[in-house]
């Protein structure tokens, strides 16, 4: 179960970091304005939280954690932890976006 939690959390962190780097690069290269980039990042993080939580549930169900009554609580905790990580990444990303300099 511990390895399952680590894999699921690593997946969520990787998705969140990848989305942050994508929008940071687009903002820095002036392909998006700062406000538009933040808005798109907000929507993408909400979708990432939902997607990663759903994938963690299906992966846990596939591994048999949903059938065991003792492990169902840990499966629910993994789903909620994914949502919390995505929301923390959203907060961190929105405060760290900076617009690139124009010369």
Long-range contacts (C-beta under 8 A, 24 or more apart in sequence): 1-65, 1-71, 1-74, 4-59, 4-60, 4-63, 4-65, 4-78, 5-74, 5-78, 5-81, 7-59, 8-52, 8-55, 8-56, 8-59, 8-60, 8-78, 8-82, 9-78, 9-81, 9-82, 9-85, 11-52, 11-55, 11-56, 12-48, 12-52, 12-56, 12-82, 12-85, 12-86, 13-85, 13-89, 15-48, 15-51, 15-52, 16-45, 16-48, 16-85, 16-86, 16-89, 16-90, 16-93, 17-89, 19-44, 19-45, 19-48, 19-93, 20-89, 20-92, 20-93, 23-93, 23-97, 24-93, 24-97, 27-97, 27-98, 27-99, 27-100, 28-98, 28-99, 28-100, 29-100, 30-99, 30-100, 30-102, 33-99, 34-97, 34-98, 34-99, 37-97, 38-94, 38-97, 41-90, 41-93, 41-94, 41-97, 42-90, 42-94, 45-86, 45-87, 45-89, 45-90, 45-93, 46-86, 46-90, 48-86, 49-82, 49-83, 49-86, 49-87, 52-82, 52-86, 53-79, 53-80, 53-82, 53-83, 56-82
